[in-house]
Amino acid sequence: MESMLSSLSPVWIVLIAIAVVAVVGVAVFLAVQAYRKHRLATAIVQRDKAPVHYAFILNPSKPGAEEVKGQILAFFESHHLAEPMIVETQLDKDGRDCAREAMERGADAIVAVGGDGTVRTAASAVAGSDRPFGIVPIGTGNLFARNMGIPIGDVDAALTVATSHGSRKVDMGRLALLDSDEPERKHAFLIIAGIGFDAAMIDDTDPALKKNISWLAYFVGGVKNLFTPRYHGDVTIIGTDGKEQTSKNISFRTFMAGNCGQIPGFSLMPEAAYDDGILDFELIDTTGGLIGWANLFGDVVHQTITRKAEQNPLSTNSSVDQTQGVRARIRLEKPALAEVDGDILGKTSLIEFTVEHRALCVRVPEVPATMPDATGVMEPVKVPVSSEAAEEEEMKAAPADAEQPGASPERQPSKD
């Protein structure tokens, strides 16, 4: 061996040494990767086998709420899951209070059962924690559930999603009434919050009419406010670079901040993404009476079809100014109504919008969400997979008998 090495030139010796080091390096790398995957697979199996204590935040005022409650209990029994905790909202106890109570009582996962109001208030308590958040939509709106692709009108399907491991981290917006005397000035939103015409329209919508004709009821509320005075004040936008841009003494109909921009039939904010740590701001104004409102409708249809945040070039007597940022402040000459996800907060003249990046972990199905646009086409709503979720799903796909997230519930080992 020594004679063989001595007969080799120094160049060959160096090349052989490099080859040996490379082979050893690859072997070590593969061993580390295998160990890493083994640990991940073990963690997934352990997590799947561990019983999860679910708490359902139920709005009993929703039609069919009692029936849904029975379906929840039956679902858990048939899937051998531990009996869930059910906490009902009350006039003096909203979804946030119920979710906090449930977490204090040891709930590992929170599921909101109701409309957008119940969802946003319960989510506000869960945000920032490591607990997953599920949704069983009942009611008329359910905009956030629709944007997440959660089944509407199928309780068992929604429960399957809520008790699965498919999840996405999403942003949560906060609207603060800075001139409020209330101890809790900040209010969460997951879809859209606004001040001005949109809030007045919602406030003038008849709840009974909304139950009967759903979204069309908002049209009636909107007509009532077509000729109300415009709002005046200063608007400050803080961009992602921290720079402030202030527009002083401007007039407008409504100012909105969006986390999700899709509503059935239209796209209010085509570029809004609920996991980018950015809010999409929209300042809307019209002049010229009905002509301005008609042009504004054309603007919304135009950006829905083009899927771009741009105004119809043929539009007159209306303006839709859109920008993005992490914070916005508005100071009004006179107080105006404010709303979050369709819930009226009251009047304010000093308001601030902020965003909490990926603060909420939402249980979602694997199938992309879809929302019908103005052309009737079911447009996919982007539901990006987090790196952790993607890695876990890759591991789950490897074994032939592995369960897929969003396909089957977390099962507790049967006692028999």
C-alpha angles and dihedrals in degrees: 000000000000091000090050092052092045090054092055121090119243089251092059091046090054092048092050091049091051091049092051092049090048093051092048090047093052091048092051091046092051091047092051091048092049091050091047092051090046091054091047092048091048091050091050093049092047091048092048091051095046112095113245119215107220126198121197118206103208128192102211092192092070116100110261094014094134091050091049089051089057091048091053093053092045092049093052092047094049092049094047093243124151112267108271128233113246119201118183124211119236137190091269096032118060131185093277093056091045093050092049090050091049093051091048088054091055106266113164095194132026123212121190115213111194141042133319092289094057091043096052096044093047091044091053089064095045096046113109094022127102093242120114118238122217132187133213102185120214126160134047108297114035092161096158092048089051092051089051093049093241112158115262119211095010110095096182092051091049090048090051089055093044092053096043130089098244107115142159129199112230136184124254123212125213127205115198124199096210095187095049123118091209116112090230107057099162120078125189125232132181101182119024135337125189151163129223127014097011092054093045090050091052092045091054094048113110109235092211091051090048090056090053103041101017114202095010089071089072089060089063091049090049094052089056090060102041094104101037116123119274121250124248131202150092124302123198122189122193111204130210089267091058094248119138125223117189128193111196131206095002127159123221145155099225142352119208136184116204134200093168117025102190124100126168107286099003146053111224094177111019095184097048114122121183097215105044098090089240134108121218111225123203126190112192128190137169135187134181098054117255092001091064093048091048090052090048090055088051090052092054092048090048095054091043091056096040092038088219130119094242138116125247105263089219093054122116133177091026137079133193110188113187130186140151133235147135098251141019133188127195128191114189131198089224130021119265135188118268129200139188120202090337097313116120115229100183134251125324139166098194119051139163132197122203137167134222109209115234091337097150129058106209125193107233138168123255093241111090116253117254131203125186112241129205091278092056092249117137099238116201114241111216112248104179120204116233116234091248092050092048091051092049093048090051089055092047091052092057101070114066093225097043120128118239121227112257091020105083137010128258103267127210113221109264115248091221 
